[in-house]
Amino acid sequence: MTEKVYTKNAPDAIGPYSQAVKANGFVFTSGQIAINPASGNVEATTIEGQTEQVMKNLKAVLEAAGSSLDNAVKTVCFLADMNDFAKFNEIYGTYFTTKPARSCVAVKTLPKNVLCEVEVIATVE
């Protein structure tokens, strides 16, 4: 059985998908981008600012699912420019202190032309 997760503290899905889905003791988030849920816009223009917003969005979705960043077991990260890898890692590492497994790839374009996107698989508390 699955359960859809929704919180107003993260941006609404911009397509036909859920913010996250809970199943079998795990939560699977959709990729979060740097949309500020209060305004509905991408406000940050730097990789550091966008990474911060992505992490805040993921934190909100995981909390709504009864989980947390500390329960992350796997992340998948997408960067528009691999030259941003070090700056992205600097911010990412302050949020994912438990060091979950991770993949990180560069992609040609992300939704709304953002600089990064991150999805998470975590255990539910």
Secondary structure by P-SEA (a helix, b strand, c coil): cbbbbbbccccccccccccccccccbbbbcccccccccccccccccaaaaaaaaaaaaaaaaaaaccccccccbbbbbbccccaaaaaaaaaaacccccccbbbbbccccccccccccccccccc
